[in-house]
Amino acid sequence: MMKITTDMIHRDLRKYANVVLNNQPLLNSITAIRERDRNLKRKFYGKWFSKTTHMEEQEILRNDGSTLRICIVYPNHINKEECTGLLWLHGGGYGTALPEECYPYAERFLTNGNVVMVLPDYRKSYEAPYPAALEDAYLTLKWMKEHACKLHINPHQLFVGGESAGGGLVAALSVYARDMNEVKIAFQMPLYPMIDDRPSSENKQETLAWTTSQKYFHWQLYKRNLQDVPVYCAPARLKDFRNLPPTFTVVGTLGPFHEETVTYMKHLYKAGVTIMLKEYEGCFHMFDTRCPDAQISKELIRLEQKVFQYAQQNFFARQDEISQEDISFQEDIFRNFHAYMDRKSKY
């Protein structure tokens, strides 16, 4: 297995590489994953560390009677107009992490006050394997459509985004929503996504911040005993890429998902889907969140913001049906909201 040397790493990231490696948890057992989840809950659960946005928690009902916790994030200064609805799915190899860890992404995309972000605390693979996480993501997407007016979002501009395994869920959710034909997604943003459970040539070399053995373990935990892996589990297995939403992604060439991301985007392009792919030479997995002060990370964040704003101006997907309850609620909620904003503007 080929090792990555310092000269292979982007010059802006070299001074951070050792710190990243030394602080990377070895998540190759269920015991390690449970321990990490306990630590993350102590640090993040129910807390929101953003200075420009605020978060509310809510629970929505699953079909089996259990509840799914979701985090709804608003800009501190929200526009009067309907906002873009952004469903964000957190990473963590499908087996760990919390939505509250995604506050840096909220600060990136909610800066203009015209986005409302919804993040489900979807079930982790060690608790419930595929398709539990996808079911929770789709339940949240439908809930956003049905409660668009109450959330102050435009039901015809539902975006989905996520990082790493969350990006994989984004890709899976977009395919699933297309096939179910109940909710239209206007734009998807699967950042450095985990989408292929099969071995690739990148398995022949080690990767920074996420090892090949960890990748294999997390996929096995998510798939469990599946014999025929469906595309809704590993979307890189997809054959029909037609009619998927416009797609934007970024990926580092030293990350474990580089090859599968590039291949996936090529398939989308050949199918006529609008895409934008940016590869970052010499950059490791999630370098922008691990090293936010690096110049290359700042450049990536600016690109993401520009692309997101372009998508807001250009990408819409009209829903076939909007719930009657939400329609009847619309007049009162907007009258009250505008009155509230008018009062706030006086001070």
N, C-alpha and C positions, 0 to 999 in steps of 0.2 A: 504494500500500500504506500503510495507516494505521499510524503509529508509536505505540508506547505511551509515555505521558508519566508523569512522577513521580506526579502526583495520581491516576492510575489504579491505582497499586500500593498494596497494603495498608500502612497506616501502620507496622506492625511490621517490614516488610521494606524500607522505602524506603532506609534507611541501608546495606543490604546490596546493593542493586540494582547499583550501579556495580562493586562487587567481583565479583559474579556475572558480569556482562557482560565485564569485563576479563580474567577467567580462563577464559572459555568457549572451548575449542579449536574451530577451524573444521574440521570433519570432513566435507569435501566431495570427497575423493579417496581412492583406495585407498592411495596413498603416505602421506597424513596419518593414515589409520586404522592402518596398519602401524606407523608411528612412535609413535603413541599407545599401541598395544599393547605395543611394546617398553619404553616408559617405565613403563607400569603393571606389567609383569612384574618390572622391576627393583625397584619399590617394594613390590608386594604378593605376588608369586607365592610360595606356600608359607609365608606369614607370616599371623599372626592377631593383630590389635591389640585384641581385646576383653579386658577385665579380668574379666568375669563368666562367660565361656564359654571352652571350649578346642576346638581343631579337629584332626581326624585326616584324613589323605589316604588314598585307596584308589583302585584302578583296577578297572573292571568291563569285561567283554568285549562288544564289539559283534558282530553277526552276521558281519561281514566279517573278523573276527580282530583288528581294531585295538582299542585300549583307550580308555576314557573315564575321565578323572580326575574324581573326586568328592571333595568336602569334607564330612565328617561333623562336626557341631558339637553338643557336649553342654554342659549347664549345669555349672558347677564344683561345684555341690551338687545332685545329681539325686535325685528322689524314688524311693521304692521301687516305687511303682505303675508300670504301663505308661504310657508317655508318648504324647502326640500326635506323630505323624510329620508334619513340615512340609517339603515339597519347595519349595525357594526357587530362583527363576530370576532371575539378575541382568539388569540393563538394559544399555544401550549401543548402541541402534539396531540390534540383531541383528548388529552388526559389530565390536564392541570390548568391553572390560572383562573383569573376572575375578570369580569367586565370592568371593574373599577381600575384595573391596571392600564386601561386604554385612554386615560385622560389626556395623554399627549396628542392622540389623534383627534380628540374633540377640540383641543386648542388649535389644531391645524385647520380643521374644516368648518368650524363654527365662528370664525373670526369676523365675518361680515354680518352676523346676526340674522341670517336667513336660512339656517339649517337646524333641525331638531334631530338628535341622534337617539336611537333606541338600541340598547345592548342587552341581550338575554343572557342569563346565567345558565347556559345550557348544560345538560347532563354530561358528565365526564365519562370517558371510556372505561375506567376502572369501576364505575358505578353501574353503567349501562352502555353496552357497546352499540355500534351502528345497528339501527338507524336513529337512536335516541337523540343525538345532537342535531341531526338534520330535521327531525320532527319538531324539536323545540324552535329551531330557526324558522321553519315554515309557519309554525303557529304564530310566532312573533310577526312575521311578514303579513299574514292575514289579519292579525289584530291591528297592525298599523293602518292597513287599508280600511278596515271597518270603523276605526276610531280616528280617521284622518282629521276631521274638523275639530274634535276635542283636543287633538294634539297640535293643532294649528299648522298642519302640513297639507301640501297639495297632493291628493291621492293619485294624481297623474304624473307625479315625479317622485317615485320611490326608488332610491338608490340602495345598493348593498355593497358593503366593503368589509375587509378584515385582513389580518396579517397572519402569515405562516399557516398553521392549521386552520385558523379562522378564514384565511384566504382560500383554503381548500373547501371549506364549508360554503363560502360565497360561490365558488364555481359549481359545486354540487347543487346548491339552492337555486341558482339561475337555470340550470338544466331541469331540475324538478319542477320549478314554477312554470317554465315553458311547457312542459309535458302535461301538467295538471290543468293549465289554462284557467286558473281562478284569480291569479294576481299577476299583473304585468310589472316587470322590472324595467326601469328606464336606463339604468347604467350600472355596471358592476366594476368593482375595484379590488380584485384579489391580489394583495401585495405579497410578493415572494411566497407563493402558495405551495402548500403540501398537498399534492394532487395525485401522485403516482405511487402505488404500493409495490410496484415491480422493480427489480434491480435495474440500475442504469450504469453507464460507463463511469459516472461520478462516484459510484460505490468503490471504484478502484483507487480512489485517493481520499485522504482524510480531509475534513472540512472544519473550519473554525466555527466555534459557538454551537455546533450541533453535529454530533458524530453519526457515522453510518450505522453503527450498532444501535444508537438511540432511535434513529429513524425507523429501523426494522422493528425494534421492540414496540414502539408506539403504534405502528401500523398493525402489528399482530394483536395488540390489546384492543384496538378499535374494531378490527375485522372479526376477531375471535375465530370461530370455526366455519366461516363462510367458505364454501367451495367455489362457487361462481360469483366473483366479486362484481357487484353492479356498478354502473357508472355513477349512481348517486352516492356511492361510498368513495370511489376513487375516480374522479371525473376525467383523469387522463386516459381512461379506457373508452371514452366516448367515441362513437363513430359518426354521429350526425350532429354537426356543429351549427346547422342552419338556425336562423331566427333566434339566436341568443343576443342579449343586449350588448350595446357598445361596451368595450372592455379596455381598461387601463391597468398596467402593472409595471412594477420595477423589480429588479432582482440583481443581486451581486454575483459575479462570476465565481467567487470562492464559496458561495453558499451551497447547501446540499440540494436545493431545489432548482438550480439554475437551468439544467438541461431540460427538465420536464416542463418548466415554465415557458421556455422558448419554443419547445415543440408544440405545446398547447396553443400558444398565441399564433403560431404558423397555421395550425389547423383552423382556427377561428378566421384568420385572414383569407384562407382559401375558400371558406364557406361564405364569404361576403360580409362578414361581421366587421364593423368599424373597430379598429384596435389602435392602441399606442403602447409600445413596449420600450422601456429604457433599461439597458444593461449597464451595470456599473463594474468596470474592470478592476480587479484586485480588491473587491469589497466582500466582506463576509456577511453571514445571515443577520438580518435586522440591525445592520450597522448604524442606521439612522436613529434608532431608539437607544442603542447601547452607547453610542458616541455622538450625542446630539450637538456637541460643540465643535465637532470636526467640520471643516469647510465643505467637504464632499457631502456630508449629511445635511448641511444647511441648503446646499444646492438641490438636493433631492426633495427636501420639504417644500422649497419654493416651486419646484416643478409640479409636485402633487397638488399644491394649492391652485396653481394656474390651470391645470387640467381639470380639476374639480369645478372651478368657476366656469370654465368653458362648457363642461357637461351641464351645469345648471342652466346655462343660457340656451343650450341646443338640444338636450335629450329629454324627451317626454314619452310616456307610454300610457295611453288612455285606458282606464279601467272600464271593463264592460258593465260592471254593476257596482254601485255604491249603496251601502245599507241605508234603508229608509230612515232608520233611527238617527243616523249621522246627518242625513240631509235635513231632517226636521230640526235638528239641533243647531244647524249651521247659522241661521239668522240671529238667534239669541246670542250664541257664543261670540260671533264677530262683532255684534253691537256692543256687548259688554267689554270685549277685548279692546276695541277702538276707544271706548270711553275711558278705560283704564289708562291706555297709552296717552290719551290727550291730557289726563290729569297729571301723569308723570312728567310730561314735557313742559309743564308750567314751572317746574322747580329746577 
